[in-house]
Amino acid sequence: MEQQKPLIWFQGVGSDPSVFLPIFPVFLINEEPMQRQFVVDLVDKFEQPDSPLEEAIKRYRQVLTRQRLHQPIFRSMVLAAYQSRCAVCSLKQASLLDAAYIIPDNEADGIASVSNGLALCKLHHAAFDNQILGITPDYVVRIREEILHEAGGSMLRFGLQNYEGQKLLTIPKSTHKRPDQQLLHRAYEKFLSAQSS
């Protein structure tokens, strides 16, 4: 802290097994001896132009300007809760999975909490965000009516239509990490109103 040297903070995002997300650079800006803890700052203070570390930090800064700071932590926590499987189809390819918000994070209740998240493959995430796929508060998948009657190839049939009326295949084991039923209800209302319009 006195030398203002950057540190790496390993943020815990999963417990079975232990999973950590490295956050870099962070700085200690204050000490709270009574609580036996330090105050951590994510703000950029590291400016040493001759340092080989400066180039790595510049690349890191460029990434941070393009995404919300909480996004990697949210994604890691949601994927850990769902054991890196899509909630709808159970696809287990982490590179093809997203942490989808039930209530988007640009809305007041859209907090970056596992209970406001779903691990979804790219197809099901896009379908969910566009009200093509809805999820009831009791975890049943619904597909928009016109999509159910649309003729198409195997992706349409096996990727969407066959999941109509099916329960989610993957949900977190821990009940407090499962999708919040009130948030699902609100998202499902949006799905229903999109279907009727």
Order of alpha helices (4+ residues) and beta strands (2+ residues): beta-beta-beta-alpha-alpha-beta-beta-alpha-beta-beta-alpha-alpha-alpha
